[in-house]
Amino acid sequence: MTVPGSQPTPADTGAADTGAADTGAADTGALRGALAGLLSFAAAEELTLLAETASDSDRGRPDHWAAVPLVAHNNQFKGQQAERLVAIQAGQVPATYGEVDHSSASVYRGYCAQASADVKAECRRVSDDLIDRTWALAPEELLDPARHPWLNGRMLWLQIVVRGFWHATGHLGDYYLSHGQAERAIAMQAHGLATARYLRAPGPAAGLAGYSLACAQARGGLLDEAARTLAEAIGLNPDLRANASRDPDLAALRDAGLLGALLAPVR
């Protein structure tokens, strides 16, 4: 998939939110539980990757990321989101963070400079911190777009999913695909979607998980399955239609004519 963070995602743009009907202020406990479960899933997959592959001698390169710098980057992304929640709880406008150039040699060297043990420890710490800070937010902070003009009409809970779950698992899937493990990428993303369903996550969050699975299936050559998965994902999160129209991971579907009706503007 086009890695979240390399260009605007559904939670970072000004398009209308699709999650309002799925979350009610009377039951944010269920929403918080779903968020905690999705964030925990991403962290567990990161730690699994590090346990299986991490080595300070495996440095990779900017066009072929190794496990340690990949998780170090995910840690940074989650940490930025946690810092935003700290600012919100303090009544301040959160900082704006620039986009990361994933092809930059200097950016990649910065992540490679971190030791694998430190990256593992930070993965656990920052994931727990983000979960704790999400749980501490008032219901209106999670659900009321008017409280956060900087989100352009978006709900805060969906940005947390994007930066703590979708971004992380997107990079993990890309890692497996670029290392010749398409079946592993598909299985992980399928597990992510199953987890979102099990947790009864709101439709837009489940749609993100389904979109990641569709991208993995498409890159793995399962075009018909990918088209079906993508149709379901867009049904849950219509904002993903714009991503699908440009995502290089879905190029095979576009070339095969499998996305024409799906990508047509809704009237």
NUDO-900560 format. One record per residue: residue in three letters; x, y, z of N, C-alpha, C in turn. Coordinates in pm, whole numbers, plus 50000, padded with zeros to 5 digits. Layout:
<atoms>
{atom "ALA",{X,Y,Z},{X,Y,Z},{X,Y,Z}}
...
</atoms>
This chain:
<atoms>
{atom "MET",{50083,49882,50000},{50000,50000,50000},{50087,50123,50000}}
{atom "THR",{50032,50236,49957},{50104,50360,49972},{50114,50388,50120}}
{atom "VAL",{50236,50395,50171},{50256,50400,50315},{50192,50524,50374}}
{atom "PRO",{50106,50508,50475},{50051,50624,50542},{50162,50712,50595}}
{atom "GLY",{50153,50841,50572},{50257,50931,50616},{50339,50981,50501}}
{atom "SER",{50342,50906,50389},{50416,50950,50272},{50332,51045,50189}}
{atom "GLN",{50201,51044,50210},{50111,51141,50149},{49986,51146,50235}}
{atom "PRO",{49897,51245,50215},{49782,51260,50304},{49698,51133,50312}}
{atom "THR",{49653,51103,50432},{49567,50988,50456},{49425,51035,50481}}
{atom "PRO",{49327,50944,50485},{49191,50986,50510},{49174,51066,50637}}
{atom "ALA",{49257,51043,50738},{49242,51116,50864},{49315,51249,50862}}
{atom "ASP",{49393,51277,50760},{49470,51400,50755},{49416,51499,50653}}
{atom "THR",{49315,51458,50576},{49260,51545,50474},{49131,51608,50523}}
{atom "GLY",{49071,51691,50441},{48951,51761,50484},{48823,51695,50440}}
{atom "ALA",{48829,51575,50390},{48707,51507,50344},{48615,51479,50462}}
{atom "ALA",{48488,51460,50432},{48391,51437,50538},{48419,51307,50611}}
{atom "ASP",{48398,51306,50741},{48423,51187,50821},{48315,51085,50799}}
{atom "THR",{48352,50957,50798},{48254,50851,50776},{48227,50771,50903}}
{atom "GLY",{48282,50813,51016},{48266,50734,51136},{48162,50784,51233}}
{atom "ALA",{48098,50897,51203},{48009,50957,51301},{47895,50864,51339}}
{atom "ALA",{47842,50789,51243},{47727,50704,51273},{47765,50579,51349}}
{atom "ASP",{47895,50550,51358},{47937,50425,51418},{47978,50439,51564}}
{atom "THR",{47991,50562,51613},{48037,50582,51750},{47942,50676,51820}}
{atom "GLY",{47898,50638,51938},{47809,50723,52014},{47875,50770,52141}}
{atom "ALA",{47845,50894,52182},{47908,50949,52301},{47872,50870,52426}}
{atom "ALA",{47759,50797,52421},{47715,50723,52539},{47800,50600,52565}}
{atom "ASP",{47878,50556,52469},{47954,50432,52487},{48093,50446,52427}}
{atom "THR",{48173,50535,52483},{48310,50546,52434},{48397,50435,52490}}
{atom "GLY",{48348,50361,52588},{48426,50250,52639},{48451,50146,52532}}
{atom "ALA",{48349,50116,52452},{48365,50020,52344},{48463,50071,52240}}
{atom "LEU",{48454,50200,52209},{48546,50260,52113},{48689,50257,52166}}
{atom "ARG",{48707,50294,52291},{48841,50293,52350},{48900,50152,52352}}
{atom "GLY",{48813,50054,52381},{48861,49917,52380},{48906,49874,52242}}
{atom "ALA",{48831,49915,52139},{48870,49882,52002},{49001,49949,51965}}
{atom "LEU",{49017,50075,52004},{49143,50145,51975},{49260,50077,52045}}
{atom "ALA",{49241,50042,52171},{49349,49975,52244},{49385,49842,52179}}
{atom "GLY",{49284,49770,52133},{49309,49641,52068},{49385,49656,51938}}
{atom "LEU",{49349,49755,51857},{49417,49776,51730},{49561,49824,51750}}
{atom "LEU",{49580,49914,51845},{49716,49961,51873},{49801,49847,51928}}
{atom "SER",{49742,49763,52011},{49816,49649,52067},{49851,49548,51957}}
{atom "PHE",{49760,49528,51863},{49788,49438,51751},{49911,49485,51674}}
{atom "ALA",{49915,49614,51641},{50028,49667,51566},{50157,49651,51643}}
{atom "ALA",{50154,49681,51773},{50275,49669,51854},{50322,49524,51862}}
{atom "ALA",{50228,49431,51877},{50266,49289,51884},{50331,49243,51754}}
{atom "GLU",{50279,49290,51641},{50338,49252,51512},{50477,49313,51494}}
{atom "GLU",{50495,49434,51543},{50628,49496,51537},{50729,49419,51621}}
{atom "LEU",{50689,49381,51742},{50779,49308,51829},{50808,49168,51774}}
{atom "THR",{50709,49108,51710},{50731,48978,51646},{50835,48990,51535}}
{atom "LEU",{50822,49092,51453},{50920,49112,51346},{51059,49132,51404}}
{atom "LEU",{51071,49214,51507},{51202,49238,51567},{51260,49109,51627}}
{atom "ALA",{51177,49031,51691},{51224,48906,51751},{51274,48808,51647}}
{atom "GLU",{51212,48809,51530},{51248,48714,51426},{51365,48759,51340}}
{atom "THR",{51382,48890,51326},{51476,48938,51225},{51576,49042,51273}}
{atom "ALA",{51551,49104,51387},{51631,49221,51425},{51778,49186,51445}}
{atom "SER",{51861,49266,51386},{52005,49253,51402},{52068,49388,51374}}
{atom "ASP",{52158,49430,51462},{52224,49558,51440},{52311,49556,51316}}
{atom "SER",{52343,49437,51265},{52426,49428,51144},{52344,49433,51016}}
{atom "ASP",{52212,49416,51028},{52124,49421,50912},{52076,49565,50896}}
{atom "ARG",{52143,49641,50811},{52113,49782,50800},{52015,49815,50689}}
{atom "GLY",{51996,49725,50593},{51906,49754,50483},{51953,49875,50404}}
{atom "ARG",{51861,49939,50337},{51891,50060,50260},{51759,50135,50239}}
{atom "PRO",{51766,50261,50196},{51644,50341,50185},{51535,50281,50096}}
{atom "ASP",{51573,50202,49996},{51473,50141,49909},{51443,49996,49948}}
{atom "HIS",{51497,49953,50063},{51476,49815,50109},{51499,49815,50260}}
{atom "TRP",{51399,49861,50332},{51416,49886,50475},{51436,49757,50555}}
{atom "ALA",{51528,49763,50651},{51547,49655,50746},{51446,49669,50860}}
{atom "ALA",{51437,49567,50945},{51334,49565,51049},{51355,49673,51154}}
{atom "VAL",{51478,49690,51202},{51502,49785,51311},{51469,49928,51271}}
{atom "PRO",{51522,49980,51161},{51484,50117,51123},{51335,50131,51092}}
{atom "LEU",{51273,50027,51041},{51130,50033,51013},{51052,50056,51142}}
{atom "VAL",{51079,49976,51244},{51006,49991,51371},{51045,50122,51439}}
{atom "ALA",{51171,50164,51423},{51212,50293,51479},{51128,50406,51419}}
{atom "HIS",{51103,50399,51290},{51018,50498,51225},{50875,50492,51278}}
{atom "ASN",{50821,50371,51291},{50687,50357,51347},{50680,50414,51488}}
{atom "ASN",{50784,50390,51568},{50789,50446,51703},{50779,50597,51701}}
{atom "GLN",{50851,50658,51609},{50849,50804,51599},{50708,50854,51566}}
{atom "PHE",{50644,50785,51474},{50510,50825,51431},{50412,50815,51548}}
{atom "LYS",{50420,50706,51623},{50331,50691,51739},{50364,50794,51846}}
{atom "GLY",{50492,50819,51864},{50531,50918,51964},{50478,51056,51932}}
{atom "GLN",{50477,51091,51805},{50420,51220,51765},{50272,51227,51798}}
{atom "GLN",{50201,51117,51776},{50059,51117,51808},{50038,51128,51959}}
{atom "ALA",{50120,51060,52037},{50109,51071,52182},{50135,51214,52227}}
{atom "GLU",{50232,51281,52165},{50259,51421,52197},{50138,51509,52165}}
{atom "ARG",{50070,51479,52058},{49949,51553,52025},{49843,51537,52133}}
{atom "LEU",{49828,51416,52184},{49728,51393,52288},{49765,51465,52417}}
{atom "VAL",{49895,51473,52447},{49940,51549,52563},{49899,51696,52548}}
{atom "ALA",{49920,51750,52429},{49884,51890,52404},{49734,51910,52418}}
{atom "ILE",{49655,51818,52366},{49509,51829,52373},{49463,51830,52519}}
{atom "GLN",{49520,51740,52599},{49481,51734,52739},{49522,51861,52814}}
{atom "ALA",{49624,51930,52765},{49669,52055,52826},{49595,52176,52770}}
{atom "GLY",{49500,52152,52679},{49425,52261,52619},{49502,52339,52515}}
{atom "GLN",{49602,52276,52455},{49685,52342,52356},{49661,52284,52217}}
{atom "VAL",{49697,52362,52116},{49689,52313,51978},{49812,52225,51952}}
{atom "PRO",{49792,52101,51909},{49907,52011,51888},{50000,52060,51778}}
{atom "ALA",{50122,52012,51785},{50223,52046,51684},{50187,51981,51552}}
{atom "THR",{50236,52042,51445},{50223,51985,51311},{50357,51925,51272}}
{atom "TYR",{50355,51803,51224},{50479,51733,51188},{50489,51721,51037}}
{atom "GLY",{50608,51741,50986},{50629,51733,50842},{50626,51590,50793}}
{atom "GLU",{50611,51576,50664},{50610,51443,50603},{50751,51385,50602}}
{atom "VAL",{50759,51256,50609},{50887,51185,50609},{50917,51138,50467}}
{atom "ASP",{51036,51168,50420},{51081,51118,50290},{51143,50980,50311}}
{atom "HIS",{51064,50877,50280},{51110,50740,50307},{51225,50697,50218}}
{atom "SER",{51252,50772,50112},{51362,50738,50022},{51490,50814,50056}}
{atom "SER",{51485,50899,50157},{51601,50981,50193},{51708,50899,50264}}
{atom "ALA",{51831,50905,50215},{51940,50831,50278},{51969,50884,50417}}
{atom "SER",{51963,51016,50435},{51993,51074,50566},{51885,51039,50668}}
{atom "VAL",{51759,51040,50626},{51650,50999,50715},{51669,50853,50756}}
{atom "TYR",{51701,50770,50660},{51718,50627,50688},{51836,50603,50784}}
{atom "ARG",{51946,50676,50764},{52061,50661,50852},{52024,50696,50996}}
{atom "GLY",{51939,50795,51013},{51898,50832,51148},{51827,50719,51220}}
{atom "TYR",{51741,50650,51148},{51673,50536,51210},{51770,50420,51233}}
{atom "CYS",{51862,50400,51141},{51959,50291,51155},{52053,50312,51273}}
{atom "ALA",{52070,50435,51317},{52162,50465,51426},{52111,50412,51560}}
{atom "GLN",{51984,50374,51566},{51927,50325,51690},{51953,50175,51706}}
{atom "ALA",{51994,50136,51825},{52022,49995,51853},{51892,49915,51860}}
{atom "SER",{51900,49789,51821},{51779,49707,51817},{51714,49695,51955}}
{atom "ALA",{51794,49682,52061},{51738,49670,52196},{51662,49797,52234}}
{atom "ASP",{51715,49911,52194},{51649,50038,52224},{51518,50051,52146}}
{atom "VAL",{51519,50005,52022},{51399,50013,51940},{51290,49923,51997}}
{atom "LYS",{51327,49804,52042},{51229,49715,52105},{51167,49779,52228}}
{atom "ALA",{51253,49834,52314},{51204,49896,52437},{51115,50015,52407}}
{atom "GLU",{51152,50094,52309},{51072,50211,52273},{50940,50170,52211}}
{atom "CYS",{50938,50061,52137},{50813,50011,52080},{50713,49979,52190}}
{atom "ARG",{50759,49910,52292},{50670,49878,52404},{50626,50005,52477}}
{atom "ARG",{50721,50094,52502},{50691,50215,52580},{50593,50306,52507}}
{atom "VAL",{50624,50338,52381},{50542,50436,52310},{50404,50380,52278}}
{atom "SER",{50395,50249,52253},{50264,50189,52227},{50177,50194,52352}}
{atom "ASP",{50234,50160,52467},{50160,50168,52592},{50119,50312,52622}}
{atom "ASP",{50210,50405,52597},{50183,50546,52624},{50067,50595,52539}}
{atom "LEU",{50066,50559,52412},{49960,50603,52324},{49825,50545,52367}}
{atom "ILE",{49825,50418,52407},{49702,50356,52456},{49653,50426,52582}}
{atom "ASP",{49743,50450,52676},{49704,50514,52802},{49649,50654,52778}}
{atom "ARG",{49712,50728,52689},{49669,50866,52664},{49537,50869,52587}}
{atom "THR",{49517,50770,52503},{49388,50759,52434},{49277,50731,52535}}
{atom "TRP",{49305,50642,52628},{49205,50605,52728},{49170,50723,52818}}
{atom "ALA",{49267,50813,52840},{49246,50925,52931},{49169,51041,52869}}
{atom "LEU",{49151,51041,52738},{49082,51151,52672},{48934,51155,52710}}
{atom "ALA",{48880,51276,52719},{48737,51291,52743},{48660,51247,52619}}
{atom "PRO",{48538,51198,52636},{48460,51151,52520},{48449,51255,52410}}
{atom "GLU",{48426,51381,52449},{48410,51484,52348},{48538,51509,52269}}
{atom "GLU",{48653,51482,52330},{48778,51499,52257},{48789,51395,52145}}
{atom "LEU",{48745,51275,52173},{48751,51169,52074},{48648,51186,51963}}
{atom "LEU",{48530,51239,51997},{48416,51230,51908},{48371,51360,51843}}
{atom "ASP",{48407,51473,51898},{48356,51600,51849},{48457,51669,51757}}
{atom "PRO",{48436,51666,51626},{48531,51728,51534},{48548,51878,51557}}
{atom "ALA",{48444,51943,51610},{48450,52088,51630},{48555,52128,51733}}
{atom "ARG",{48596,52035,51816},{48696,52066,51919},{48837,52074,51861}}
{atom "HIS",{48855,52022,51739},{48989,52014,51681},{48988,52066,51537}}
{atom "PRO",{48984,52197,51520},{48980,52253,51384},{49096,52208,51297}}
{atom "TRP",{49209,52177,51359},{49329,52136,51286},{49309,51999,51220}}
{atom "LEU",{49204,51926,51257},{49174,51798,51194},{49076,51811,51078}}
{atom "ASN",{49036,51935,51048},{48953,51962,50930},{48825,51878,50927}}
{atom "GLY",{48755,51875,51039},{48628,51804,51044},{48638,51658,51079}}
{atom "ARG",{48757,51612,51109},{48778,51471,51141},{48762,51443,51289}}
{atom "MET",{48730,51320,51319},{48728,51275,51459},{48869,51233,51501}}
{atom "LEU",{48905,51268,51623},{49039,51239,51672},{49065,51089,51679}}
{atom "TRP",{48962,51012,51713},{48985,50868,51729},{49035,50805,51600}}
{atom "LEU",{48987,50856,51485},{49029,50797,51359},{49174,50831,51327}}
{atom "GLN",{49218,50950,51364},{49359,50982,51344},{49449,50892,51428}}
{atom "ILE",{49404,50858,51548},{49480,50767,51633},{49493,50631,51566}}
{atom "VAL",{49385,50584,51505},{49390,50456,51433},{49488,50465,51316}}
{atom "VAL",{49481,50574,51242},{49570,50589,51126},{49716,50587,51168}}
{atom "ARG",{49750,50664,51269},{49891,50679,51305},{49943,50567,51395}}
{atom "GLY",{49855,50500,51466},{49902,50396,51557},{49881,50254,51507}}
{atom "PHE",{49791,50237,51409},{49761,50103,51358},{49785,50094,51208}}
{atom "TRP",{49717,50178,51130},{49723,50165,50984},{49863,50195,50932}}
{atom "HIS",{49923,50301,50979},{50059,50335,50937},{50155,50223,50972}}
{atom "ALA",{50149,50174,51096},{50243,50071,51142},{50227,49941,51063}}
{atom "THR",{50104,49893,51051},{50085,49765,50981},{50110,49781,50831}}
{atom "GLY",{50089,49901,50777},{50123,49924,50637},{50271,49904,50611}}
{atom "HIS",{50354,49959,50699},{50498,49940,50684},{50538,49794,50703}}
{atom "LEU",{50476,49727,50799},{50507,49586,50822},{50472,49502,50700}}
{atom "GLY",{50357,49528,50642},{50319,49456,50522},{50415,49480,50408}}
{atom "ASP",{50457,49606,50392},{50555,49638,50287},{50686,49565,50312}}
{atom "TYR",{50725,49553,50439},{50849,49481,50471},{50841,49337,50421}}
{atom "TYR",{50734,49268,50455},{50723,49128,50415},{50715,49114,50263}}
{atom "LEU",{50641,49203,50199},{50630,49197,50053},{50764,49222,49986}}
{atom "SER",{50840,49317,50036},{50969,49349,49974},{51076,49246,50007}}
{atom "HIS",{51049,49159,50104},{51143,49053,50139},{51094,48916,50092}}
{atom "GLY",{51009,48914,49989},{50966,48789,49929},{50873,48706,50014}}
{atom "GLN",{50799,48770,50105},{50709,48697,50193},{50565,48747,50175}}
{atom "ALA",{50515,48735,50053},{50380,48783,50023},{50275,48711,50108}}
{atom "GLU",{50291,48580,50126},{50192,48507,50206},{50189,48558,50349}}
{atom "ARG",{50306,48592,50403},{50312,48645,50540},{50243,48782,50546}}
{atom "ALA",{50266,48866,50446},{50201,48997,50443},{50050,48982,50438}}
{atom "ILE",{50001,48894,50353},{49857,48875,50340},{49798,48820,50469}}
{atom "ALA",{49867,48723,50529},{49817,48665,50654},{49811,48768,50765}}
{atom "MET",{49915,48852,50775},{49915,48954,50880},{49802,49054,50861}}
{atom "GLN",{49784,49101,50737},{49678,49198,50713},{49540,49135,50731}}
{atom "ALA",{49525,49008,50696},{49398,48939,50720},{49370,48928,50869}}
{atom "HIS",{49476,48903,50945},{49463,48898,51091},{49423,49034,51145}}
{atom "GLY",{49480,49142,51087},{49444,49276,51130},{49297,49305,51106}}
{atom "LEU",{49246,49266,50989},{49105,49286,50958},{49017,49203,51051}}
{atom "ALA",{49057,49078,51075},{48980,48993,51165},{48978,49051,51306}}
{atom "THR",{49090,49111,51347},{49096,49173,51479},{49002,49292,51487}}
{atom "ALA",{49000,49375,51381},{48909,49489,51380},{48764,49443,51388}}
{atom "ARG",{48732,49336,51318},{48595,49284,51324},{48564,49227,51462}}
{atom "TYR",{48657,49151,51517},{48637,49093,51649},{48614,49201,51754}}
{atom "LEU",{48690,49311,51743},{48678,49422,51837},{48556,49509,51810}}
{atom "ARG",{48486,49481,51700},{48373,49562,51657},{48416,49708,51640}}
{atom "ALA",{48530,49724,51578},{48581,49858,51551},{48486,49930,51456}}
{atom "PRO",{48474,50062,51466},{48388,50138,51374},{48424,50110,51229}}
{atom "GLY",{48326,50127,51142},{48345,50097,51001},{48467,50159,50937}}
{atom "PRO",{48494,50289,50960},{48612,50348,50897},{48743,50280,50938}}
{atom "ALA",{48752,50233,51062},{48873,50164,51108},{48884,50027,51043}}
{atom "ALA",{48774,49954,51038},{48776,49824,50972},{48806,49840,50823}}
{atom "GLY",{48758,49950,50765},{48786,49977,50624},{48935,49996,50600}}
{atom "LEU",{49002,50064,50691},{49147,50081,50678},{49218,49946,50679}}
{atom "ALA",{49176,49859,50772},{49237,49726,50780},{49211,49647,50652}}
{atom "GLY",{49090,49657,50599},{49057,49587,50475},{49136,49641,50356}}
{atom "TYR",{49156,49770,50354},{49234,49831,50246},{49377,49776,50245}}
{atom "SER",{49437,49765,50362},{49572,49710,50370},{49576,49566,50320}}
{atom "LEU",{49474,49489,50355},{49468,49351,50306},{49455,49348,50155}}
{atom "ALA",{49371,49435,50099},{49354,49439,49954},{49485,49471,49884}}
{atom "CYS",{49562,49564,49939},{49692,49598,49879},{49787,49479,49882}}
{atom "ALA",{49789,49407,49993},{49877,49290,50003},{49832,49182,49905}}
{atom "GLN",{49703,49161,49895},{49652,49060,49802},{49686,49098,49658}}
{atom "ALA",{49673,49225,49624},{49703,49269,49488},{49851,49248,49455}}
{atom "ARG",{49938,49284,49547},{50081,49266,49524},{50119,49118,49523}}
{atom "GLY",{50038,49036,49590},{50063,48893,49591},{50000,48820,49474}}
{atom "GLY",{49937,48895,49382},{49880,48834,49262},{49739,48783,49277}}
{atom "LEU",{49676,48806,49390},{49539,48759,49412},{49442,48870,49374}}
{atom "LEU",{49428,48896,49245},{49358,49014,49199},{49208,49010,49228}}
{atom "ASP",{49144,48897,49203},{49000,48890,49228},{48969,48908,49376}}
{atom "GLU",{49049,48842,49460},{49030,48856,49605},{49054,49000,49647}}
{atom "ALA",{49157,49061,49590},{49189,49199,49625},{49075,49294,49587}}
{atom "ALA",{49016,49273,49471},{48906,49358,49427},{48786,49346,49521}}
{atom "ARG",{48757,49224,49563},{48645,49206,49656},{48675,49270,49791}}
{atom "THR",{48796,49250,49840},{48833,49307,49969},{48830,49459,49964}}
{atom "LEU",{48879,49514,49854},{48881,49660,49840},{48741,49717,49834}}
{atom "ALA",{48651,49649,49764},{48513,49696,49755},{48450,49703,49894}}
{atom "GLU",{48475,49601,49975},{48423,49601,50112},{48485,49714,50193}}
{atom "ALA",{48617,49735,50177},{48687,49839,50253},{48632,49978,50220}}
{atom "ILE",{48611,50005,50092},{48559,50135,50051},{48415,50152,50096}}
{atom "GLY",{48340,50042,50100},{48204,50049,50153},{48202,50092,50298}}
{atom "LEU",{48302,50050,50374},{48312,50087,50515},{48373,50225,50535}}
{atom "ASN",{48462,50263,50445},{48533,50391,50456},{48546,50451,50317}}
{atom "PRO",{48445,50523,50270},{48445,50576,50133},{48562,50668,50102}}
{atom "ASP",{48622,50730,50204},{48736,50818,50178},{48854,50743,50116}}
{atom "LEU",{48855,50611,50129},{48964,50532,50074},{48960,50526,49921}}
{atom "ARG",{48849,50566,49863},{48838,50563,49717},{48949,50649,49654}}
{atom "ALA",{48978,50764,49713},{49082,50852,49659},{49219,50786,49666}}
{atom "ASN",{49246,50716,49776},{49374,50645,49788},{49386,50536,49681}}
{atom "ALA",{49276,50463,49661},{49280,50351,49567},{49305,50397,49424}}
{atom "SER",{49267,50519,49393},{49283,50568,49257},{49428,50597,49221}}
{atom "ARG",{49516,50609,49323},{49655,50645,49296},{49758,50550,49358}}
{atom "ASP",{49713,50459,49442},{49807,50373,49515},{49877,50278,49418}}
{atom "PRO",{50011,50281,49412},{50083,50192,49320},{50064,50044,49352}}
{atom "ASP",{50032,50013,49477},{50009,49873,49511},{49884,49816,49445}}
{atom "LEU",{49795,49904,49400},{49672,49859,49336},{49677,49876,49185}}
{atom "ALA",{49795,49904,49132},{49809,49927,48988},{49763,49806,48907}}
{atom "ALA",{49791,49685,48957},{49751,49564,48883},{49599,49556,48871}}
{atom "LEU",{49527,49600,48974},{49381,49601,48967},{49331,49704,48867}}
{atom "ARG",{49392,49821,48868},{49351,49923,48772},{49381,49878,48630}}
{atom "ASP",{49500,49819,48609},{49538,49774,48475},{49448,49663,48425}}
{atom "ALA",{49396,49582,48516},{49308,49471,48478},{49164,49514,48464}}
{atom "GLY",{49137,49643,48486},{49001,49693,48472},{48907,49651,48584}}
{atom "LEU",{48964,49618,48700},{48882,49569,48810},{48835,49679,48904}}
{atom "LEU",{48878,49802,48879},{48844,49910,48971},{48756,50018,48910}}
{atom "GLY",{48721,50003,48782},{48648,50109,48714},{48524,50156,48787}}
{atom "ALA",{48433,50065,48812},{48307,50101,48878},{48330,50141,49023}}
{atom "LEU",{48426,50077,49088},{48452,50105,49227},{48506,50245,49250}}
{atom "LEU",{48585,50294,49153},{48647,50425,49168},{48564,50538,49107}}
{atom "ALA",{48453,50504,49045},{48368,50608,48987},{48312,50697,49096}}
{atom "PRO",{48308,50829,49072},{48254,50922,49174},{48112,50884,49213}}
{atom "VAL",{48084,50896,49342},{47950,50867,49392},{47860,50987,49367}}
{atom "ARG",{47743,50963,49310},{47650,51073,49281},{47527,51065,49369}}
</atoms>
